[in-house]
């Protein structure tokens, strides 16, 4: 039986990152430009989590990014 692939063989080493204070519109644009559905989120240089397409859709549906 062939050895199964490891996570390290599939992981993306470079991925788009967005700042926690950036707008949802900016996140959408970055996702579209980089063809991804998840962005890493940072405060300063510290990675603190991720934001997904579903998170953004929920935010827009609840008008979180509109003034």
C-alpha positions in Angstrom: 0.0 0.0 0.0 1.3 3.5 -0.9 2.2 5.8 1.9 -0.5 8.4 2.5 0.2 12.1 1.9 1.0 14.3 4.9 -0.5 17.7 5.7 3.0 19.3 5.1 2.7 18.2 1.5 -0.5 20.1 0.9 -0.1 23.2 3.1 0.2 26.6 1.5 3.4 28.3 2.7 2.4 31.7 1.4 -1.1 32.9 1.9 -2.9 36.3 1.9 -3.1 38.1 5.2 -5.4 40.9 6.2 -5.3 43.3 9.2 -8.1 43.1 11.8 -9.0 46.7 11.1 -9.4 46.3 7.3 -12.8 46.5 5.8 -14.9 43.5 4.7 -14.9 45.1 1.2 -11.1 44.9 1.3 -11.2 41.3 2.4 -13.5 40.4 -0.5 -11.2 42.1 -2.9 -8.2 40.3 -1.6 -10.0 37.0 -1.7 -11.0 37.6 -5.3 -7.5 38.7 -6.4 -5.8 35.7 -4.8 -8.5 33.2 -5.5 -8.9 32.0 -1.9 -11.9 31.6 0.4 -9.9 32.1 3.7 -7.6 34.9 4.8 -5.3 34.9 7.8 -6.0 37.8 10.1 -3.3 39.7 12.0 -2.9 42.5 14.6 0.4 44.2 13.8 2.6 41.2 13.0 0.8 38.7 15.1 -1.5 36.2 13.4 -4.6 35.9 15.4 -7.0 33.8 13.3 -8.8 33.4 10.0 -11.8 34.9 8.3 -13.8 32.9 5.7 -16.1 33.7 2.9 -19.0 32.7 5.2 -17.8 35.0 7.9 -17.8 37.9 5.4 -21.2 37.0 4.0 -22.6 37.0 7.5 -21.0 40.3 8.3 -22.4 41.9 5.2 -25.8 40.4 5.7 -25.9 42.0 9.2 -24.6 45.3 7.8 -21.4 45.2 10.0 -19.2 47.0 7.5 -21.6 49.7 6.3 -22.1 53.1 7.9 
